[in-house]
Amino acid sequence: MKEVSVAEMLGKAVARVAAVSGGIAVLVWVTWVMLDLKHLQSGFTLP
């Protein structure tokens, strides 16, 4: 096994958290837009 530095471990953890939160944010935004379209029928809006 090769040595893994603390910085590298932290970097990977931060990257994973950022990717997961980004994915969740996109899902929430798409859901928001779909609900908005269903209720308003006025095109895409930013929350």
Long-range contacts (C-beta under 8 A, 24 or more apart in sequence): none
